[in-house]
Amino acid sequence: MRIGTFICDCGDEISTLLDLKKLEKKVEAFPGVALVRRLRYPCSKDGLREIGDAIQAKTIDRVVVAGCSPRIYGPVFRSACEKAGLDGSMFEMVNIRDQCCRVHPGLREKATEKAERLVGMAVAKSVQSVPREKIEVKVSPSALVVGGGISGMTAALSLATKGVKVKLVERDKKLGGILNQLHKLSPSGVDSGEVLKSTGQKVRADENIQVFTSAEVTSVSGAAGDYRVHVIQKGKGLELGAGAIVVATGADVLKPEGMYDYDGKSVITQLDLEGLLKEGKVNDKNVVMVQCVGARQPGREYCSRTCCMTAIKNSILLKECSPSIKVSLLFRDLQTFGRFLEKDILKARDMGVNFVRYQPPDIPQVNEGLVKVSDRLSGKDVEIPYDLLVLSTPLIPSSGAKELVEMIGVTADKDGFIPEEHVMLRPNRFVSGAVYPCGCTHWPATVSESIYQAYLAAAKAGQFLLKESITADCAVPGVVEERCRACGWCEEACEFGAIEMKEIEGGQRVARISPVTCKGCDLCVVTCPCGAIVPTAYTTKQIEAMVEALA
């Protein structure tokens, strides 16, 4: 038995709050430990390579990583261990950053002692680990794309060109999503209708794409390679199978109810203005735009990224419609992402757009056709009359996205978007089986960014679907048939539909757990009144060893 223990500095976040030299010496003395090594960023490409090299060079047969969140980074390290030839079930991870550093600031000695105990428990558990059974799962060579906006359509087309059969599910009556409501795209100036028409025609004409409009996903079961999705279309239930799922549910624009006298007539959103520009119905002489309405504030701290670019684009379009229109743009910070968008600010200014910078808590005040604002640049209070007040509100996850995310078993962040494993170290990699988010499902994105992400998601999904089969780690509870009474409590408790009662030889009915569908949450273990379901992720011997190490 040779246990390799890798301790993460996490830059300086862990190393400055814990005495890692003391921790190293302590870990070296634990039974079975053959290697202790500190790494600055073990989750980086170089760090993972070093772990893999150490496993092979030192003939390590068990690995313990002491670092940050196992929920986020556990799959990353487990994958690295498996690539180096180690069974994934022989990997353990300890969260010394969140459970020691962040909760005990200023208590270096006690936090270090706690870290020693946590790592000691992980090592003790690792000693009792045994390789788990693995099964081969056939991969269904088809994909399900949820969401028929520009991102979903692009992903579907990209997969279809690879020969993949695609089922495209859109809850609205027509494809296009928010693109149906846009006028011109920035910075190209292309008509959104042309993009939508061209892309939609390609989707409808492709024999590899089956489109379901007015359809909504109601449940998802199965696992990577073999998902079973229940869809309701116009009141009729459909069962769709897929090996991978692309999530492109898009986003909604926040309705600023109760803000700035919003009424949808004289006070509207940028999306409403897009519609007016599209129909040529803007006849107002004084237009005022207010940025960051409902964003970058408690409860919704993020920047929506697209608002400033949209406001500048629409300011230019207003001036092009009628140079006599007075346009004022009230902003906190102008965020213009991309190579050419900074030039649009200069273009708008040269066309006569008035830029006024404000700073919370002194936000613009609206009163009877006037906007009063404290100009941060001049230091003066100014009053600006308006005929039309346009509020730049953020993109928020589309309605129903939260429920869909829970069905699929993906973790969303506090704002409801699906985050990457690590935005800097692992961009566009998501912690989930064969689920690939793209577009505004991932984060507020421009049309061009959504298209790029769709191609990326399709490439990864296509790569996965090329496999005939995958190896599933059978970390599912076992059933002791002699104890099972077929009461069905476990079947009711399982959120993933992984358990059903089946008749075995002799006519006895017992619980059967699908290793493909099971997520290993062990809820059935604690539900069973007979003790017939036993865990494999944590055995009794492992728990006893951990308790003994803690004593």
ABEGO torsion letter per residue (X at the ends): XBBBBBBBAGEAAAAAABBAAAAAAAAAABBGBABBBBBABAABAAAAAAAAAAAAAAGBABBBBBBBBAAAAAAAAAAAAAAAGBBAAABBBBBAAAAAAAABBGBAAAAAAAAAAAAAAAAAAAAABBBBBBBBBBBBABBBBBEABAAAAAAAAAAAAAGBBBBBBBABABBGEAAAABBBBOAAGBBAAAAAAAAAAAAAABAABBBBBGBBBABBBEBBGBBBBBBBBGGBBBBBBBABBBBBAEBBBBBBBGBGGBAGBABBBAAAAAAAAAAGABABABBBBBBGBGBGBBGBABBAGAAAAAAAAAAAAAAAABAABBBBBBBABBBBBEAAAAAAAAAAAAAGBBBBBBBOABBBBBBGGBBBBBBAAAGBBBBBBBABBBBBBBBBBBBGAAAAAAAAGBBBBAAGBBBBABAAABBGBBBBBABBBBEAAABBBBAAAAAAAAAAAAAAAAAAAABABBBBBBBBBBBBAAABAGAGAAAAABAAGABBBBBBBGGBBBBBBBAAABAGAGAAAAABAAGABBBAABBAAAAAAAAAAAX
